[in-house]
Amino acid sequence: MARANEIEELAAEVERERFELRRLRERLTICRRDIANLIEIALEEGVAGNWDSIHEQYRRLVASVPRVATVAAIEPIAEQMEMLREEISNLLEVRVNAQNLSGNRDQTERHIQKTNPESTQELEAGSGNEPGAKPSSGNRPRYDPIKPFPLGR
């Protein structure tokens, strides 16, 4: 009977380790996908950085994942991958923040407005109260009379 309890405990431990390994592999897969997408975005957008070096570091980490893995072997690799993903994210955020500086409402910039003084088209309708304005019935909005809605029984 004592041996049965010991076997049950060992089986539970193996199951916990299998679950942890599955969780780590999933974490590693998502991180690999994220890094590949971030590097691709950075290259497409022309973000300044040493992307060849970052890509090489990524490839080394991917190559270091053993075929038959244990939790002890994968965990440090997953942590390094997550650190690399954070580094790439930070580089991209710096780029986004630099682009958004001109959108800062506290920053004063020159507003450039293109106008054509020769244009005869009025973009804003006058109120009719301006000096020299002629009252015109054609400028008034036309309203349709309110139609009653039939109430069915």
N, C-alpha and C positions, 0 to 999 in steps of 0.2 A: 504494500500500500504506500509506503514512503517513497518507493521508487516511482510510482505513478505520479505523485505530486511533483517530483523532480523533473520528470519528463514533460509534464504540463507547463512548468515554469520555463523550461528550455524552449518549448514550442512557442510560448508567448513571447519570449525574448527574440526568437528568430522572426516571428511575425512583426514585432516592433521594428526590428532592424530592416526588414524588407519594406515596410511602410516608409521608414525614414529614407531609405535608398531611393524609393520611387519618388518621394517628395523632392529630394535633392536633384535627381535627374530632371524632373519637370522644371525646377527652378533654373537649372543649368541650361536647359533647352530654351526657355523663355528669354533668358539673359543673352544667349548666343544670337537668337533672332533679333532682339532689340539692338544689340551692338552692330550686327550686319546692316540693319535698316538705318541706324544713326550714321554709320560711316558712309553709306550710300547717299543719304540726304546731304551730308556735309560736302561730299565731292560734287554732287549735282549743283548745290548752292554756291560753291566756290568759297567755302569758309576757310579762312586762313588757319593753318595748323600743319603739323607734320603727320599727315594722314597715312603716309607709307609706313612710318614707324609704328603708328597705332595699329594699323592693319596687321603688320608683322607680329606685334605683341599678341593680338587677338588670335592669329593663326597658331602661334606657339602654345597658347593656352588650350585651344581646341585640340591640338596634336597631343597634348599631355594627358588628355582624358583616357584612362585605361579602358580596354575593351571589357574586361571583367572587373567591375568596379566594386569597391566597398565604400561605406560611408566615410571612413577615415581617409580614403584616397580622393574622393570627389569633393568633400567639404572645403578644403583649402582652395581648390580650383574654382569652385563656385563663388567663393568670397573674392578671389582675384578678378573673376569676370565681372562681378557686381561693382568692384572698385573701378574697373576700366569703363564700364557703362556710365558710372557717375562722372568720371573724368570727361568722357565724350559729351555727356549731357551738359556739363558745366561749360565746355567750350562752345557748344551751340547756343546756350543761354546767353553767354557773353555777346555773341553775334546778334541775337535777337534784341537784347537790351541796347546795344549800340545803335541798331536800326531804329529803335523806338525813342531815342533821345529827342528827335525833332518833334515827336508827338507830345512831349512833356508840356503841360499847360502852364507851368511856372517859368518856362523858358520863353524869352521873347525873340521872335524871329520876324523877318520882314515878310509881309504878305504881298504876294504878287497877284495883281488882278488884271486880266486882259480885257480891255474895253475897246470898242470901236466907236469913236465919236461921230462918225458919218452914218451910223445906223439909224434908220427911221422907225424901227420896231420898238414899241414900248413894252418893257417886261413887266412893269408894275402899273396897274390901272390907277388913274387919278381918282380922288375922292369927289371931284366936281366943285370943290370949294376953293381951288386955286385961283389966283387972280387971272382973269382973261379966259377962264373956262366957261364953256357954254353948256347950260343944262340940256341934257339930251335924254329922251325917254328910251332910246335904243340901248343905253348902257345899263339900264336896270335889269336885274335878273328876272327871268320869267318863271313864275311858279304855276304848276298844274294844280287845279282845284283838288281838294281832298275827296276821294271817292269812298263811299260807304262800303264796308265789307258785309256780304250777306251772312247772316247767322243761321246756320242750319239746325234743324231739329232732329 
